[in-house]
Amino acid sequence: MKRLNLLSVIFALTVGNLFGQNIPEQLESIADSYYEKSELNGTILVADCDQILFEKSYGLANTEKNISNNIDTKFMIG
């Protein structure tokens, strides 16, 4: 399922590029749709070399204290 989601994002960005759509707006639209379906909680950063194309946080970092994720939220991923 995760592979299918990644492929759909890549396809959407490729098609959008061909038709001149704004990539940051496309990324936000895709991420927002996943968040609305409760399939996304965290922070997304998409960059091309040294240029940030998209950066946004979604959901809660701490559900007990109702603290939102933000760009500086530390995640234990390893």
Secondary structure by P-SEA (a helix, b strand, c coil): caaaaaaaaaaaaaaaaaacccaaaaaaaaaaaaaaaccccbbbbbbccccccccccccccccccccccccccccccc
